[in-house]
Amino acid sequence: RELGNGTGKNFSMAELHYVLNCTKPSVVVVDVRTPQEYVSDHVSKSFNIPMGEEIGHIKELVKREKVYLYCNSGCRAQTVYSLLAKQGLTNLVCISSSGIKEWISSGLPVHYGS
């Protein structure tokens, strides 16, 4: 499990952008915001699993090489990370100090709709 990128500094949305450009099918990016927030703006190639619904997705998430978690500012991603880690998932990367706000302010591509 990684909180941030495992180097002692937080994993950023810019680093996530790099990962997405090099991603394999075994890597997934999960937006843990509400469905309404997700539809209004989200990282391309991300999936919406709202906070509170993550336990129902453990069987699919455990099969992934890496699961990157993000939200609006990092708080919900941290909560979901903790809950999934307690369930034994070891493939998690939490973007805990930023979120979609940083993604948008950095001028990175945003997807709208479902």
C-alpha positions as CSV (number, residue, x, y, z in Angstrom):
1,R,0.0,0.0,0.0
2,E,1.2,3.5,-0.8
3,L,0.0,6.7,0.7
4,G,1.4,9.0,-1.8
5,N,4.1,7.3,-3.9
6,G,6.0,5.6,-1.1
7,T,8.9,8.1,-1.1
8,G,7.7,10.2,1.8
9,K,6.2,12.8,-0.4
10,N,2.6,12.9,-1.6
11,F,1.6,11.5,-4.9
12,S,0.3,14.4,-7.0
13,M,-2.3,14.8,-9.7
14,A,0.5,15.7,-12.1
15,E,2.2,12.4,-11.3
16,L,-1.2,10.7,-11.9
17,H,-1.3,12.3,-15.4
18,Y,2.1,10.8,-16.2
19,V,0.8,7.3,-14.9
20,L,-2.3,7.6,-17.1
21,N,-0.1,8.2,-20.2
22,C,1.9,5.0,-19.4
23,T,-0.9,3.0,-18.0
24,K,-1.6,-0.7,-18.5
25,P,-5.0,-2.4,-18.3
26,S,-4.1,-3.7,-14.8
27,V,-4.0,-0.2,-13.4
28,V,-7.2,1.7,-12.5
29,V,-7.9,5.2,-11.3
30,V,-10.9,5.6,-9.0
31,D,-12.7,8.8,-8.3
32,V,-14.4,8.4,-4.9
33,R,-16.6,11.5,-5.1
34,T,-20.3,11.4,-5.5
35,P,-21.8,10.5,-8.9
36,Q,-23.0,14.1,-9.3
37,E,-19.4,15.4,-8.8
38,Y,-18.0,12.8,-11.1
39,V,-20.4,13.7,-14.0
40,S,-19.5,17.4,-13.6
41,D,-15.8,16.8,-14.1
42,H,-13.4,13.9,-13.7
43,V,-10.0,12.5,-14.8
44,S,-10.3,10.7,-18.2
45,K,-10.1,6.9,-17.8
46,S,-11.2,7.1,-14.2
47,F,-14.1,5.1,-12.7
48,N,-16.5,6.4,-10.1
49,I,-16.8,4.3,-6.9
50,P,-18.3,6.8,-4.4
51,M,-17.1,6.7,-0.8
52,G,-19.3,4.3,1.0
53,E,-19.6,1.9,-1.9
54,E,-15.9,0.7,-2.0
55,I,-16.4,-2.5,0.0
56,G,-18.8,-3.7,-2.8
57,H,-16.0,-3.4,-5.3
58,I,-13.2,-5.2,-3.4
59,K,-13.3,-8.3,-5.6
60,E,-12.6,-6.3,-8.8
61,L,-10.1,-3.9,-7.2
62,V,-7.9,-6.7,-5.6
63,K,-7.3,-8.0,-9.1
64,R,-5.6,-4.8,-10.3
65,E,-1.9,-4.2,-10.2
66,K,-2.4,-0.6,-8.9
67,V,-5.5,1.3,-7.7
68,Y,-5.1,5.1,-7.6
69,L,-7.7,6.9,-5.4
70,Y,-8.6,10.5,-5.8
71,C,-11.4,12.9,-4.8
72,N,-11.8,16.7,-4.7
73,S,-9.0,17.6,-2.2
74,G,-7.7,14.3,-0.8
75,C,-9.8,13.8,2.3
76,R,-12.3,11.2,1.0
77,A,-9.5,9.4,-0.9
78,Q,-7.7,9.0,2.4
79,T,-10.8,7.6,4.1
80,V,-11.4,5.1,1.3
81,Y,-7.7,4.1,1.2
82,S,-7.9,3.4,5.0
83,L,-11.0,1.3,4.7
84,L,-9.7,-0.7,1.7
85,A,-6.3,-1.2,3.4
86,K,-8.1,-2.6,6.5
87,Q,-9.8,-5.1,4.1
88,G,-6.3,-6.3,3.0
89,L,-5.8,-4.5,-0.3
90,T,-2.1,-3.9,-0.8
91,N,-2.2,-2.4,-4.3
92,L,-3.5,1.1,-3.3
93,V,-2.0,4.5,-4.1
94,C,-3.8,7.4,-2.4
95,I,-3.6,10.9,-3.8
96,S,-4.0,12.4,-0.4
97,S,-2.9,16.0,-0.7
98,S,-4.8,17.1,-3.8
99,G,-7.5,16.1,-6.2
100,I,-9.6,17.1,-9.2
101,K,-9.2,20.8,-8.2
102,E,-5.4,20.6,-8.7
103,W,-6.0,18.6,-11.9
104,I,-8.2,21.4,-13.3
105,S,-6.0,24.2,-12.1
106,S,-3.0,22.6,-13.7
107,G,-4.7,22.6,-17.1
108,L,-4.8,18.8,-17.4
109,P,-7.6,17.3,-19.6
110,V,-11.0,17.0,-17.9
111,H,-13.8,14.7,-19.0
112,Y,-17.4,15.7,-18.5
113,G,-20.4,13.4,-18.3
114,S,-20.6,9.7,-17.3
